[in-house]
Amino acid sequence: MRAKGWVLAGVLLLAWPGAAAGLSGEFSTSFTLGGSLATWNSLELRFSFPGFELQSLTTWQGLNLRTQSFTLSGDFGHWAIQAGVVLEALGKPYLATWATQDFQVAASFVALELRLGSLTLRFALHAGP
């Protein structure tokens, strides 16, 4: 009986942050008129926990995915962290296969910040254009 109590407590501790999580997003489409009709779409999703946020931004034109980016930011008391990566699609999508498109890393970054009153120390690594 005692082991069941520990299992129940563990499940509650793991499920508690999930209950406080929030999911939000935004979808937009733009049309370009000219020699031919072109559509650009973007989808932004934000998954938030207390003190943390994971953000995804996807842009595509027609069926071709152009860019996919992910950003993670969070706070640990006086410490803050931000990390992100931008992926660009290579070529056209593969239809009727398991892999839809090949990607390459276009840019990425990691930033650590220490806040001590009015003094802020920031260390950042950035790769890409």
Secondary structure as a PSIPRED ss2 file (coil, helix, strand):
# PSIPRED VFORMAT (PSIPRED V4.0)

   1 M C   1.000  0.000  0.000
   2 R H   0.000  1.000  0.000
   3 A H   0.000  1.000  0.000
   4 K H   0.000  1.000  0.000
   5 G H   0.000  1.000  0.000
   6 W H   0.000  1.000  0.000
   7 V H   0.000  1.000  0.000
   8 L H   0.000  1.000  0.000
   9 A H   0.000  1.000  0.000
  10 G H   0.000  1.000  0.000
  11 V H   0.000  1.000  0.000
  12 L H   0.000  1.000  0.000
  13 L H   0.000  1.000  0.000
  14 L H   0.000  1.000  0.000
  15 A H   0.000  1.000  0.000
  16 W H   0.000  1.000  0.000
  17 P H   0.000  1.000  0.000
  18 G H   0.000  1.000  0.000
  19 A H   0.000  1.000  0.000
  20 A C   1.000  0.000  0.000
  21 A C   1.000  0.000  0.000
  22 G E   0.000  0.000  1.000
  23 L E   0.000  0.000  1.000
  24 S E   0.000  0.000  1.000
  25 G E   0.000  0.000  1.000
  26 E E   0.000  0.000  1.000
  27 F E   0.000  0.000  1.000
  28 S E   0.000  0.000  1.000
  29 T E   0.000  0.000  1.000
  30 S E   0.000  0.000  1.000
  31 F E   0.000  0.000  1.000
  32 T E   0.000  0.000  1.000
  33 L C   1.000  0.000  0.000
  34 G C   1.000  0.000  0.000
  35 G C   1.000  0.000  0.000
  36 S C   1.000  0.000  0.000
  37 L C   1.000  0.000  0.000
  38 A E   0.000  0.000  1.000
  39 T E   0.000  0.000  1.000
  40 W E   0.000  0.000  1.000
  41 N E   0.000  0.000  1.000
  42 S E   0.000  0.000  1.000
  43 L E   0.000  0.000  1.000
  44 E E   0.000  0.000  1.000
  45 L E   0.000  0.000  1.000
  46 R E   0.000  0.000  1.000
  47 F E   0.000  0.000  1.000
  48 S E   0.000  0.000  1.000
  49 F E   0.000  0.000  1.000
  50 P C   1.000  0.000  0.000
  51 G C   1.000  0.000  0.000
  52 F E   0.000  0.000  1.000
  53 E E   0.000  0.000  1.000
  54 L E   0.000  0.000  1.000
  55 Q E   0.000  0.000  1.000
  56 S E   0.000  0.000  1.000
  57 L E   0.000  0.000  1.000
  58 T E   0.000  0.000  1.000
  59 T E   0.000  0.000  1.000
  60 W E   0.000  0.000  1.000
  61 Q E   0.000  0.000  1.000
  62 G C   1.000  0.000  0.000
  63 L C   1.000  0.000  0.000
  64 N E   0.000  0.000  1.000
  65 L E   0.000  0.000  1.000
  66 R E   0.000  0.000  1.000
  67 T E   0.000  0.000  1.000
  68 Q E   0.000  0.000  1.000
  69 S E   0.000  0.000  1.000
  70 F E   0.000  0.000  1.000
  71 T E   0.000  0.000  1.000
  72 L E   0.000  0.000  1.000
  73 S E   0.000  0.000  1.000
  74 G E   0.000  0.000  1.000
  75 D E   0.000  0.000  1.000
  76 F E   0.000  0.000  1.000
  77 G C   1.000  0.000  0.000
  78 H C   1.000  0.000  0.000
  79 W E   0.000  0.000  1.000
  80 A E   0.000  0.000  1.000
  81 I E   0.000  0.000  1.000
  82 Q E   0.000  0.000  1.000
  83 A E   0.000  0.000  1.000
  84 G E   0.000  0.000  1.000
  85 V E   0.000  0.000  1.000
  86 V E   0.000  0.000  1.000
  87 L E   0.000  0.000  1.000
  88 E E   0.000  0.000  1.000
  89 A E   0.000  0.000  1.000
  90 L E   0.000  0.000  1.000
  91 G C   1.000  0.000  0.000
  92 K C   1.000  0.000  0.000
  93 P C   1.000  0.000  0.000
  94 Y C   1.000  0.000  0.000
  95 L C   1.000  0.000  0.000
  96 A C   1.000  0.000  0.000
  97 T C   1.000  0.000  0.000
  98 W C   1.000  0.000  0.000
  99 A C   1.000  0.000  0.000
 100 T C   1.000  0.000  0.000
 101 Q C   1.000  0.000  0.000
 102 D E   0.000  0.000  1.000
 103 F E   0.000  0.000  1.000
 104 Q E   0.000  0.000  1.000
 105 V E   0.000  0.000  1.000
 106 A E   0.000  0.000  1.000
 107 A E   0.000  0.000  1.000
 108 S E   0.000  0.000  1.000
 109 F E   0.000  0.000  1.000
 110 V E   0.000  0.000  1.000
 111 A E   0.000  0.000  1.000
 112 L E   0.000  0.000  1.000
 113 E E   0.000  0.000  1.000
 114 L E   0.000  0.000  1.000
 115 R E   0.000  0.000  1.000
 116 L E   0.000  0.000  1.000
 117 G C   1.000  0.000  0.000
 118 S C   1.000  0.000  0.000
 119 L E   0.000  0.000  1.000
 120 T E   0.000  0.000  1.000
 121 L E   0.000  0.000  1.000
 122 R E   0.000  0.000  1.000
 123 F E   0.000  0.000  1.000
 124 A E   0.000  0.000  1.000
 125 L E   0.000  0.000  1.000
 126 H E   0.000  0.000  1.000
 127 A E   0.000  0.000  1.000
 128 G C   1.000  0.000  0.000
 129 P C   1.000  0.000  0.000
